[in-house]
Amino acid sequence: MASCSVDGADDAGADKPVIRVGYQTFPSGDLVVKNAGWLEDELPDYTIEWTKFDSGADVNTAFVAGELDFGALGSSPVARGLSDPLRIDYKVAWILDVAGDNEALVARNGTGIAKVEDLRGRKVATAFASTAHYSLLAALDRAGLSAADVQLIDLQPQASLAAWQRGDIDAIYTWLPTLDEVRANGTTLITSRELADAGKPTLDLAVVAGGFAADHPDVVDVWRRAQARALTTIADDPDAAAKAVAAEAGITPDEAKSQLKQAVFPSPEQVASTQWLGTDAAPGALANNLHSAAQFLSDQKQIPSAPDLADFQDALYVTGLPGAVEQ
């Protein structure tokens, strides 16, 4: 991550300016774009640098440090990032997926935990400041519990899997591909799909640094079209999508196909609809979702306060939509 930004790369003696993309290995169109090399094909005058992150909190940290131009992270980390004390200058430019059964709270077999209420006093792991953390707090709240009623432990997915295998924790709220591994020896207590139905939906989003978007709108357009192409591939050619995801996530194509089925992938037209991002003329309802998440995080004392709805509307990158993503 020590590469130069697009504007500064030539000064550092690089052959091409660098576009820095942060990604995670949860199944998404982002992995399809990376595996297919579409950005490299469409932007030959740039070097595309892909950096893997374990959670949205880490992506936020990289943006704060000025080390990313694009990044993939959950809606809860985005709500945090746009709120005090971070106030990151980035824009939500794409929706990767709506969380379904691809994120869940699982109790380890042998613990005697059969429902969320049974977690009182037990050791529960999740990656702090992630969408899973938000969903865990929502699940506890729905069951009449608070974070103080459990022993909440901050662990990234791979570290939480190791703790699970050692028997150090009783339950975990996590996402794919780690989720599939803990499900093999655990009981699912609640999924993000169920929480969405109860009014607490979460999403995986992609953001772009505000300064980068202002200086390079043409690059953002190319990137959005690649993301739209990936969503179309997931819908129309699931075998090809699964093969790409498998290669990037280090799993088999069959595992990737199963995991892709667990999330909800909107069409490019839906992403640019008023339900989600919206258009130049009308910011979409995603702003309301992020505002609601920030209010919940504030109520849970996770952030000082929630910004105004207008701040989240301003944080949606809708320039040129819907036409900018038409195939």
C-alpha positions in Angstrom: 0.0 0.0 0.0 3.0 2.3 -0.3 2.2 3.1 -3.9 1.6 6.7 -5.1 -1.7 8.2 -5.9 -2.9 8.9 -9.4 -1.9 12.5 -9.2 1.5 11.9 -7.7 2.7 8.7 -9.3 4.6 10.4 -12.2 6.4 12.6 -9.7 7.7 9.4 -8.0 9.1 8.1 -11.3 6.5 5.5 -11.9 5.8 4.5 -15.6 2.1 5.0 -15.1 -0.2 6.6 -12.6 -1.6 4.2 -10.0 -5.2 3.6 -9.2 -5.4 1.9 -5.7 -8.4 -0.4 -5.2 -9.1 -2.0 -1.8 -11.1 -5.3 -1.9 -12.4 -8.0 0.4 -12.8 -11.7 -0.4 -16.6 -12.0 0.3 -18.3 -13.2 -2.9 -19.2 -10.2 -5.0 -18.9 -8.6 -8.4 -15.8 -6.9 -7.2 -14.0 -10.2 -7.3 -15.3 -10.8 -10.8 -13.9 -7.5 -12.0 -10.6 -8.2 -10.4 -10.3 -11.7 -11.8 -11.4 -10.7 -15.3 -8.9 -7.8 -15.5 -11.6 -5.5 -16.9 -10.1 -2.3 -15.2 -6.7 -3.2 -16.6 -8.2 -3.7 -20.1 -10.2 -0.5 -20.0 -7.6 1.7 -18.4 -4.3 0.8 -20.1 -2.7 4.1 -19.2 -3.0 3.3 -15.5 -1.6 0.7 -13.2 -4.4 -0.9 -11.2 -3.1 -1.9 -7.7 -5.4 -4.3 -5.8 -5.0 -4.6 -2.0 -6.9 -7.1 0.1 -8.4 -6.1 3.4 -10.0 -8.2 6.1 -12.8 -5.8 7.2 -14.4 -2.5 6.5 -12.7 -1.0 9.6 -9.4 -1.6 7.9 -10.6 -0.1 4.6 -11.7 3.0 6.5 -8.3 3.3 8.1 -6.6 3.1 4.7 -8.9 5.9 3.4 -8.1 8.1 6.4 -4.4 7.5 5.6 -5.0 8.5 2.0 -3.9 5.1 0.7 -7.0 4.2 -1.4 -9.0 5.5 -4.4 -11.7 2.8 -4.4 -12.7 0.4 -1.6 -15.3 -2.3 -0.8 -16.9 -2.3 2.7 -20.2 -2.8 4.5 -22.9 -0.2 5.0 -22.2 0.0 8.8 -18.5 0.9 8.3 -19.6 3.4 5.7 -22.1 5.0 8.1 -19.2 5.2 10.7 -16.8 6.6 8.1 -19.2 9.4 7.2 -19.8 10.2 10.9 -17.7 11.8 13.6 -14.9 11.4 14.5 -13.8 10.0 11.1 -15.7 12.1 8.6 -13.9 10.4 5.7 -14.1 12.2 2.4 -15.5 9.4 0.2 -18.6 8.8 -1.9 -20.7 5.7 -2.2 -20.5 4.8 -5.8 -21.9 1.3 -6.1 -23.9 -1.4 -4.3 -22.1 -4.8 -4.4 -24.9 -6.8 -2.7 -27.6 -6.7 0.0 -26.7 -9.0 2.9 -28.8 -12.2 3.1 -27.7 -15.5 4.4 -24.1 -14.6 3.6 -23.8 -13.0 7.1 -25.0 -14.7 10.2 -24.7 -15.2 14.0 -23.6 -18.8 14.7 -23.2 -20.5 18.1 -20.6 -23.3 18.4 -22.0 -26.8 18.9 -21.7 -28.0 22.5 -22.2 -24.6 24.1 -25.9 -25.2 24.8 -26.8 -22.0 22.9 -30.0 -22.4 20.9 -31.2 -18.8 20.6 -29.9 -15.2 20.8 -31.2 -14.8 24.3 -28.9 -17.6 25.4 -25.8 -15.5 24.7 -26.1 -13.6 28.0 -22.7 -13.8 29.7 -21.1 -15.8 26.8 -18.1 -14.9 24.6 -19.2 -13.6 21.3 -16.7 -12.5 18.6 -17.1 -10.2 15.6 -15.0 -7.7 13.7 -15.6 -4.4 15.4 -16.9 -1.5 13.1 -18.0 -4.1 10.5 -21.5 -4.7 9.1 -21.5 -7.9 11.2 -20.9 -5.9 14.3 -23.8 -3.7 13.5 -26.0 -6.7 12.8 -24.9 -8.4 16.0 -25.9 -5.3 18.0 -29.2 -5.3 16.2 -29.7 -9.0 17.0 -28.9 -8.5 20.7 -31.2 -5.5 20.9 -34.0 -7.4 19.2 -33.5 -10.2 21.9 -33.6 -7.7 24.8 -29.9 -7.8 25.3 -27.1 -5.2 25.0 -23.4 -5.4 24.2 -22.8 -5.2 28.0 -24.8 -8.4 28.5 -22.3 -10.5 26.6 -18.5 -10.8 26.5 -17.9 -9.0 23.2 -14.6 -9.8 21.5 -13.1 -7.9 18.6 -11.6 -10.4 16.1 -11.1 -10.3 12.3 -12.6 -13.3 10.4 -9.5 -15.5 10.3 -8.6 -14.8 13.9 -12.1 -15.5 15.0 -12.1 -18.8 13.0 -8.9 -19.8 14.9 -10.5 -18.9 18.2 -13.6 -20.8 17.3 -11.6 -23.9 16.5 -9.7 -23.7 19.8 -13.0 -23.4 21.7 -12.1 -19.9 23.0 -15.4 -18.3 21.9 -19.0 -19.4 22.1 -20.5 -17.6 19.1 -19.5 -15.5 16.2 -21.2 -13.0 13.8 -19.3 -13.2 10.6 -19.5 -13.4 6.8 -18.5 -15.6 3.9 -16.2 -17.4 3.4 -15.4 -17.8 7.1 -19.2 -18.2 7.8 -19.3 -21.5 5.9 -16.5 -22.9 7.9 -18.1 -22.1 11.3 -21.5 -23.3 10.1 -20.0 -26.8 9.8 -19.7 -27.0 13.6 -22.3 -24.6 14.7 -26.0 -23.5 14.9 -27.2 -20.5 13.1 -29.1 -18.2 15.5 -30.0 -15.4 13.1 -29.0 -14.2 9.6 -28.7 -10.8 8.1 -31.6 -11.6 5.9 -33.9 -12.0 8.9 -32.6 -8.8 10.4 -33.3 -7.0 7.1 -36.9 -8.3 7.2 -37.1 -6.9 10.7 -36.0 -3.5 9.5 -32.2 -3.6 9.9 -30.9 -4.3 6.4 -27.1 -4.2 5.7 -25.3 -4.0 2.4 -21.8 -4.3 0.9 -20.9 -1.1 -0.8 -18.1 0.3 -2.9 -16.8 3.9 -2.3 -14.5 6.3 -4.1 -12.3 9.0 -2.5 -14.0 12.3 -2.9 -11.0 14.1 -4.4 -10.4 11.2 -6.8 -14.0 11.3 -8.1 -13.8 15.0 -8.6 -10.5 14.8 -10.5 -11.1 11.6 -12.5 -14.9 11.2 -13.2 -14.0 9.4 -16.5 -12.2 6.7 -14.5 -15.1 6.4 -12.1 -17.4 5.8 -15.1 -15.2 3.0 -16.4 -15.1 1.4 -12.9 -18.9 1.7 -12.5 -19.4 0.1 -15.9 -17.1 -2.8 -14.9 -19.1 -3.3 -11.7 -22.4 -3.2 -13.7 -20.9 -5.8 -16.0 -20.1 -8.0 -13.0 -23.6 -7.9 -11.7 -24.9 -8.9 -15.1 -22.4 -11.8 -15.2 -23.6 -13.0 -11.8 -27.2 -13.0 -13.0 -26.7 -14.3 -16.5 -23.6 -16.5 -16.3 -23.4 -17.8 -12.7 -20.9 -20.5 -13.7 -18.4 -17.9 -15.0 -19.0 -15.7 -11.9 -18.5 -18.6 -9.6 -15.2 -19.5 -11.3 -13.9 -16.0 -11.0 -14.9 -15.7 -7.3 -13.4 -19.1 -6.5 -10.1 -18.1 -8.0 -9.9 -14.9 -5.9 -11.3 -16.4 -2.7 -9.3 -19.6 -2.8 -12.4 -21.9 -2.8 -13.9 -24.3 -5.3 -16.3 -23.1 -8.0 -19.1 -25.1 -6.4 -18.5 -23.4 -3.0 -18.4 -20.1 -4.8 -21.7 -20.7 -6.5 -23.3 -21.7 -3.2 -22.0 -18.6 -1.5 -23.1 -16.3 -4.3 -26.7 -17.7 -3.9 -26.7 -16.5 -0.3 -26.5 -12.8 -1.1 -29.0 -10.6 -2.9 -27.4 -8.9 -6.0 -29.3 -6.0 -7.5 -29.3 -5.4 -11.2 -27.4 -2.3 -12.5 -30.8 -0.7 -13.2 -31.8 -1.3 -9.5 -28.5 0.2 -8.3 -29.2 3.4 -10.1 -32.9 3.5 -9.0 -34.4 5.6 -6.3 -34.5 2.5 -4.1 -30.7 2.6 -3.8 -28.2 5.1 -5.2 -30.7 7.2 -7.2 -29.8 9.7 -9.9 -28.5 13.3 -10.4 -32.0 14.5 -10.0 -33.0 12.5 -6.9 -30.6 10.9 -4.3 -31.8 7.4 -3.5 -33.1 5.7 -0.4 -29.6 4.3 0.4 -29.0 7.6 2.2 -31.9 6.9 4.5 -30.5 3.4 5.2 -27.0 4.9 6.1 -28.6 7.6 8.2 -30.7 4.9 10.1 -27.5 2.9 10.6 -25.7 5.9 12.0 -28.6 6.7 14.4 -28.5 3.1 15.6 -24.8 3.2 16.1 -25.2 6.5 18.0 -27.9 4.9 20.2 -25.5 2.1 20.9 -22.7 4.6 21.9 -20.6 3.3 19.0 -20.3 6.9 17.5 -20.8 10.3 19.1 -23.9 11.2 17.0 -25.5 10.7 13.6 -25.0 13.3 10.9 -28.0 14.8 9.2 -29.7 12.9 6.4 -28.4 15.6 3.9 -24.8 14.6 4.7 -25.6 11.0 3.6 -27.4 12.2 0.5 -24.4 14.3 -0.4 -22.2 11.2 0.0 -23.9 9.3 -2.8 -22.0 9.5 -6.1 -24.8 9.7 -8.6 -23.1 11.7 -11.3 -24.4 10.6 -14.7 -26.8 8.0 -13.4 -28.6 6.1 -14.7 -27.0 6.5 -18.2 -23.4 6.2 -16.9 -23.8 2.4 -16.2 -25.7 1.4 -19.3 -24.0 -1.5 -21.0 
